[in-house]
Amino acid sequence: MARNLDLTALRSFVTVADAGGVTRAAGLLNLTQSAVSMQLKRLEESLDVPLLDRSSRQIGVTPEGEQLLSYARRMLALNDEALQKMTSQDFEGEISLGVPHDIIYPYIPPVLRRFAADFPRMQIKLVSAPTKSLREMFARGEVDAILTTESQPGAGGEALVTLPLVWFGAKGGTAARQRPLPVAFCKNCIFRSGVLRRMDQLGFDWTMVVESELDNAVDAVVSADLAVHAVIKGFQSAQTEPVPRDAGLPDPGETQIVLYMQAKEDPVQMALHGMIRKSYMSHWLPEDIQQRSA
């Protein structure tokens, strides 16, 4: 007698494998940890093979699990494609998404591709601007959704992930060892005031070496080894590298990536919400988020 694999359990299995743990997967699936664990247990029992290696802190995938993972991804992709084609409505119009330039890559391009595939008659407009400008545009109703980098979410905002800021300087540079410390932040940088305030509180001398509203001016100064700056770990310029620990720089703090949506009941905006949430949250494992420096 033919047996069928449980697609819901397969989705939980794939999500746990990608997220590296049941807790994070449960959040992405909007399920309880116990529900996800039960689905995984039933899946393993139905196949009579271990799929996950639970012997270490971060859950891994067994050789049998790796084999199933390949099938599961294809099955879920086909299921989602069929469901979308058979149940989708012909949504038309335009939706706008605002994102600061420093958190666009590599997460927003896949979101744009997925949205265009799922809503082929909708036009999605990408607006790139600093967090402060995006918040103002959102308040005026000029954009449908925005992502921001803030210490705390504002009213209606959803914090997707909290990430450390890290000092970066020129590759092989010496600016980080100069005192007072030469720093570079554009005038619109949301991190600027918080990082400078932390250094002032610690009595750490610094000097600003650039006055510009453009981030490329900051990149030029830092790449030339004339200053250092603090950015979100994982979003730094290719021309820079983390400042060594022995440079003795103070902790620049942390930030949250926050999502705001204008119409939370709109099906198109809710679909975009899910795509963005999954794109950003699934990448960051707990140990990545907790690590304070490179």
Number of C-alpha atoms within 10 A of each C-alpha: 2 3 6 6 12 12 14 13 21 21 21 24 29 21 20 26 21 17 22 21 20 23 17 20 25 20 14 18 15 10 13 13 16 12 14 23 18 13 18 23 16 13 22 17 12 13 11 9 13 17 24 21 14 13 8 7 9 15 17 19 21 15 14 13 21 16 12 16 19 11 12 20 15 11 16 16 11 12 12 13 13 12 11 14 10 9 8 11 10 9 13 12 9 11 16 15 23 27 21 19 14 18 19 14 11 13 15 18 12 14 20 19 11 14 19 14 13 19 20 13 13 17 15 17 14 16 16 18 18 22 21 16 15 23 20 12 17 19 11 9 11 14 22 18 26 25 26 26 26 18 18 14 17 13 7 12 16 17 21 18 16 20 22 22 23 23 25 26 29 26 16 11 19 15 21 25 16 12 11 13 19 21 24 26 30 20 15 17 18 18 23 18 12 15 19 19 13 15 16 12 8 10 9 15 12 15 13 15 17 19 12 14 14 14 17 11 16 23 24 16 20 28 21 17 19 22 28 31 27 24 24 23 20 16 15 20 15 10 14 20 18 20 26 15 11 8 12 10 15 13 16 24 18 22 22 19 22 22 22 24 21 16 12 14 9 10 12 17 19 14 15 21 18 12 18 20 19 17 18 17 18 18 13 17 15 15 9 15 14 12 11 16 16 16
